[in-house]
């Protein structure tokens, strides 16, 4: 155990992988689904009232009669997808959590919603001009490496019909954390593990061209040690513009949140509204 722990006393190499599944871990995915479904918690999905505002806003800038086919990347348990279905869209949802997709499919059957859900990594989508609108909500985009972000942008561009719209949100540098280390003990188990465990938490900053941040959790039980590495990035409008233009997008608008709030340079996040052909 001691030799295993020694590996985590130094800063990991950039993009070092976790030692265990995260999104599909049997215990973690259960807690994640509970967080998604809590209407008063902004942890995994924003609060219900904000979801309604988001769908209303997107329905105004991309009304379903003209923009019928919508792809929800990272759809989770389908909370946005169900709302877009009710707003008249033909919805497809993609997520990398078996538990969330299973829940979403159950709800679609109960609600008699004609939503297509797929359990897969959205970096592997291969649609060709199939969707009018593609959304990636709650700052999933910044969690990807520079290489993966460009892969995603190109796949989204390819999946959109002419004049299709891609809407996603990102964190600004105001959300960057200071490097730190802390620990806590969970006698009755917690979000990362159902057994009694000690969790060592660290935040690391990297001076790579992407200014990457790592939030690392080391979970120690009597039997083993698991490491979870969650990577993140932060954007100014100027930096993101350079990135999206390399993928072919040349029409864009910026907003302060996913419900259409006015953009501000002092906000903690902003929303990007892209179109894969010139406006008009």
Secondary structure as the mmCIF struct_conf table of DSSP 4:
data_model
#
loop_
_struct_conf.conf_type_id
_struct_conf.id
_struct_conf.beg_label_comp_id
_struct_conf.beg_label_asym_id
_struct_conf.beg_label_seq_id
_struct_conf.end_label_comp_id
_struct_conf.end_label_asym_id
_struct_conf.end_label_seq_id
HELX_RH_AL_P HELX_RH_AL_P1 UNK A 2 UNK A 6
TURN_TY1_P TURN_TY1_P1 UNK A 7 UNK A 8
BEND BEND1 UNK A 9 UNK A 10
HELX_LH_PP_P HELX_LH_PP_P1 UNK A 11 UNK A 13
TURN_TY1_P TURN_TY1_P2 UNK A 14 UNK A 15
HELX_LH_PP_P HELX_LH_PP_P2 UNK A 16 UNK A 18
BEND BEND2 UNK A 19 UNK A 20
BEND BEND3 UNK A 22 UNK A 22
TURN_TY1_P TURN_TY1_P3 UNK A 23 UNK A 24
HELX_RH_AL_P HELX_RH_AL_P2 UNK A 26 UNK A 37
TURN_TY1_P TURN_TY1_P4 UNK A 39 UNK A 40
BEND BEND4 UNK A 43 UNK A 45
HELX_RH_AL_P HELX_RH_AL_P3 UNK A 48 UNK A 61
BEND BEND5 UNK A 62 UNK A 62
TURN_TY1_P TURN_TY1_P5 UNK A 64 UNK A 66
BEND BEND6 UNK A 67 UNK A 67
STRN STRN1 UNK A 69 UNK A 73
TURN_TY1_P TURN_TY1_P6 UNK A 74 UNK A 74
TURN_TY1_P TURN_TY1_P7 UNK A 76 UNK A 77
BEND BEND7 UNK A 78 UNK A 78
HELX_RH_AL_P HELX_RH_AL_P4 UNK A 79 UNK A 86
TURN_TY1_P TURN_TY1_P8 UNK A 87 UNK A 88
STRN STRN2 UNK A 90 UNK A 95
BEND BEND8 UNK A 96 UNK A 96
HELX_RH_AL_P HELX_RH_AL_P5 UNK A 98 UNK A 111
TURN_TY1_P TURN_TY1_P9 UNK A 112 UNK A 112
STRN STRN3 UNK A 116 UNK A 119
BEND BEND9 UNK A 120 UNK A 120
HELX_RH_3T_P HELX_RH_3T_P1 UNK A 122 UNK A 124
BEND BEND10 UNK A 129 UNK A 129
STRN STRN4 UNK A 131 UNK A 136
BEND BEND11 UNK A 138 UNK A 139
HELX_RH_3T_P HELX_RH_3T_P2 UNK A 141 UNK A 143
BEND BEND12 UNK A 144 UNK A 144
HELX_RH_AL_P HELX_RH_AL_P6 UNK A 146 UNK A 159
STRN STRN5 UNK A 160 UNK A 171
HELX_RH_3T_P HELX_RH_3T_P3 UNK A 173 UNK A 175
HELX_LH_PP_P HELX_LH_PP_P3 UNK A 176 UNK A 179
STRN STRN6 UNK A 180 UNK A 186
TURN_TY1_P TURN_TY1_P10 UNK A 187 UNK A 188
BEND BEND13 UNK A 191 UNK A 192
BEND BEND14 UNK A 194 UNK A 195
STRN STRN7 UNK A 197 UNK A 205
BEND BEND15 UNK A 208 UNK A 208
TURN_TY1_P TURN_TY1_P11 UNK A 209 UNK A 210
STRN STRN8 UNK A 213 UNK A 220
BEND BEND16 UNK A 222 UNK A 223
STRN STRN9 UNK A 225 UNK A 232
HELX_RH_AL_P HELX_RH_AL_P7 UNK A 237 UNK A 246
TURN_TY1_P TURN_TY1_P12 UNK A 247 UNK A 248
STRN STRN10 UNK A 251 UNK A 255
BEND BEND17 UNK A 256 UNK A 257
TURN_TY1_P TURN_TY1_P13 UNK A 258 UNK A 259
HELX_LH_PP_P HELX_LH_PP_P4 UNK A 261 UNK A 261
STRN STRN11 UNK A 262 UNK A 262
HELX_LH_PP_P HELX_LH_PP_P5 UNK A 263 UNK A 263
TURN_TY1_P TURN_TY1_P14 UNK A 265 UNK A 266
BEND BEND18 UNK A 268 UNK A 268
STRN STRN12 UNK A 269 UNK A 275
BEND BEND19 UNK A 276 UNK A 277
#
